[in-house]
Amino acid sequence: MPNPPAGPGVAPPFAAPPVEGRPTRLWLGLGVGALALALCCGGGGAAVVGLVVAGVQAFDEQGRVVSTDYYQALVEREYGAAYDQLCAPARRQESRREFERRAADGPQVASFQVGEVDQTNLTVPVEVTFSGGGRDRQRVNLEQNEQTGALEVCGVS
């Protein structure tokens, strides 16, 4: 193998590999990558939190709506419509005719105010005023229909 010629100004037979100028570019690239990763993971986490909050609010709203529909039917003396709000176990315990007779013979609901859903116990407090002027604080027990996922009234205590 021959020795390279000596002296200044001699060009090497191949180009030298590029030298990384400053470590700033490396750290800038790593920072941008970390930021992109944080945005993706943070956005996914925020989406999960948003879905949970929306689910809780929808469950609360559905419980209030079914309770309101039940009591509104009682106020309007549409006992069949109130019976339709009942869960399957409650309907097995009492026929439509028996429910209508019991509701018509009992104290008549004049007005009501539905409270907040207790999602732990699946109950809703309801302040009821009867046509005779009496008041009562009742608790609606809710149950989720396994087939439809909808909440239903499963008793009042």
C-alpha positions as CSV (number, residue, x, y, z in Angstrom):
1,M,0.0,0.0,0.0
2,P,1.5,3.3,-1.0
3,N,1.9,6.1,1.5
4,P,-0.2,9.2,0.9
5,P,1.7,12.2,-0.5
6,A,3.0,14.5,2.2
7,G,2.4,18.2,2.4
8,P,-0.3,20.7,2.7
9,G,-3.1,21.0,0.3
10,V,-3.3,17.2,-0.4
11,A,-7.0,16.0,-0.7
12,P,-7.9,12.8,1.0
13,P,-9.3,10.1,-1.3
14,F,-12.7,10.2,0.3
15,A,-14.8,12.9,2.1
16,A,-14.7,13.0,5.9
17,P,-18.0,12.1,7.7
18,P,-20.0,15.2,8.8
19,V,-19.4,16.3,12.3
20,E,-22.5,17.2,14.4
21,G,-22.2,20.9,14.9
22,R,-23.7,21.5,18.4
23,P,-25.7,19.3,20.7
24,T,-28.5,21.9,20.5
25,R,-30.1,20.3,17.4
26,L,-30.1,16.9,19.1
27,W,-31.8,18.3,22.3
28,L,-34.3,20.3,20.2
29,G,-35.3,17.2,18.3
30,L,-35.7,15.2,21.5
31,G,-37.7,18.0,23.0
32,V,-40.1,18.2,20.0
33,G,-40.5,14.4,20.1
34,A,-41.3,14.4,23.8
35,L,-43.8,17.2,23.3
36,A,-45.6,15.3,20.6
37,L,-45.7,12.2,22.8
38,A,-47.0,14.2,25.7
39,L,-49.7,15.7,23.5
40,C,-50.8,12.3,22.2
41,C,-50.9,10.7,25.6
42,G,-52.4,13.7,27.3
43,G,-55.1,14.0,24.6
44,G,-56.0,10.4,25.1
45,G,-56.2,10.8,28.8
46,A,-58.3,13.9,28.5
47,A,-60.6,12.0,26.1
48,V,-61.0,9.1,28.7
49,V,-61.8,11.6,31.5
50,G,-64.3,13.4,29.2
51,L,-66.0,10.1,28.4
52,V,-66.3,9.2,32.1
53,V,-67.7,12.6,33.0
54,A,-70.2,12.5,30.1
55,G,-71.3,9.0,31.1
56,V,-71.9,10.0,34.7
57,Q,-73.9,13.0,33.6
58,A,-75.9,11.0,31.1
59,F,-76.7,8.4,33.9
60,D,-77.8,11.2,36.2
61,E,-80.0,12.8,33.6
62,Q,-81.6,9.5,32.6
63,G,-82.4,8.7,36.3
64,R,-84.0,12.1,36.7
65,V,-86.0,11.8,33.5
66,V,-87.4,8.4,34.3
67,S,-88.4,9.5,37.8
68,T,-90.0,12.7,36.4
69,D,-91.9,10.7,33.8
70,Y,-93.2,8.3,36.4
71,Y,-94.4,11.0,38.8
72,Q,-95.8,13.1,35.9
73,A,-97.9,10.2,34.9
74,L,-99.2,9.9,38.4
75,V,-100.0,13.6,38.5
76,E,-101.9,13.3,35.2
77,R,-103.6,10.1,36.6
78,E,-102.3,8.1,33.6
79,Y,-101.5,5.1,35.7
80,G,-100.8,2.8,32.7
81,A,-98.0,5.2,31.6
82,A,-96.6,5.2,35.2
83,Y,-96.8,1.3,35.1
84,D,-94.8,1.3,31.9
85,Q,-91.9,3.1,33.7
86,L,-91.6,0.1,36.1
87,C,-88.8,-2.5,35.9
88,A,-89.6,-6.1,35.0
89,P,-89.4,-7.5,38.7
90,A,-91.9,-4.8,39.8
91,R,-94.3,-5.7,37.0
92,R,-94.0,-9.3,37.9
93,Q,-95.0,-8.5,41.5
94,E,-98.1,-6.5,40.5
95,S,-100.2,-6.6,37.4
96,R,-101.1,-3.4,35.4
97,R,-104.7,-3.6,36.7
98,E,-103.6,-4.0,40.3
99,F,-101.2,-1.1,40.0
100,E,-103.8,1.2,38.4
101,R,-106.3,0.3,41.1
102,R,-103.8,0.9,43.9
103,A,-102.7,4.2,42.5
104,A,-106.2,5.4,41.9
105,D,-107.3,4.5,45.4
106,G,-104.3,6.0,47.2
107,P,-103.4,9.6,47.8
108,Q,-103.3,11.5,44.5
109,V,-100.0,13.2,43.6
110,A,-100.5,16.9,42.9
111,S,-96.9,18.0,42.4
112,F,-93.4,16.8,42.9
113,Q,-89.8,17.8,42.8
114,V,-87.1,15.3,41.7
115,G,-83.7,15.5,43.5
116,E,-80.2,14.4,42.4
117,V,-79.5,10.8,41.5
118,D,-77.5,8.9,44.1
119,Q,-75.4,6.8,41.7
120,T,-74.0,4.6,44.4
121,N,-77.4,3.3,45.5
122,L,-79.3,4.1,42.3
123,T,-81.9,6.1,44.1
124,V,-83.6,9.5,43.5
125,P,-85.2,11.5,46.3
126,V,-88.5,13.1,45.3
127,E,-90.5,15.7,47.3
128,V,-94.2,14.8,46.7
129,T,-97.2,17.0,47.5
130,F,-100.6,15.3,47.5
131,S,-103.9,16.8,46.5
132,G,-105.0,16.9,50.1
133,G,-102.1,19.1,50.9
134,G,-99.9,16.5,52.6
135,R,-96.2,16.2,51.8
136,D,-93.9,13.2,51.7
137,R,-90.2,12.6,50.8
138,Q,-90.1,9.5,48.7
139,R,-87.1,7.6,47.4
140,V,-87.3,6.1,43.9
141,N,-85.3,2.9,43.5
142,L,-83.8,2.6,40.0
143,E,-82.6,-0.5,38.1
144,Q,-80.9,-0.7,34.8
145,N,-82.6,-2.8,32.2
146,E,-80.1,-5.5,31.1
147,Q,-81.4,-5.6,27.5
148,T,-81.8,-1.9,26.8
149,G,-79.4,-0.4,29.3
150,A,-82.2,2.1,30.2
151,L,-82.9,3.0,33.8
152,E,-86.4,2.0,35.1
153,V,-88.3,2.7,38.3
154,C,-88.1,-0.4,40.5
155,G,-90.0,0.7,43.5
156,V,-90.8,3.7,45.6
157,S,-90.1,3.8,49.4
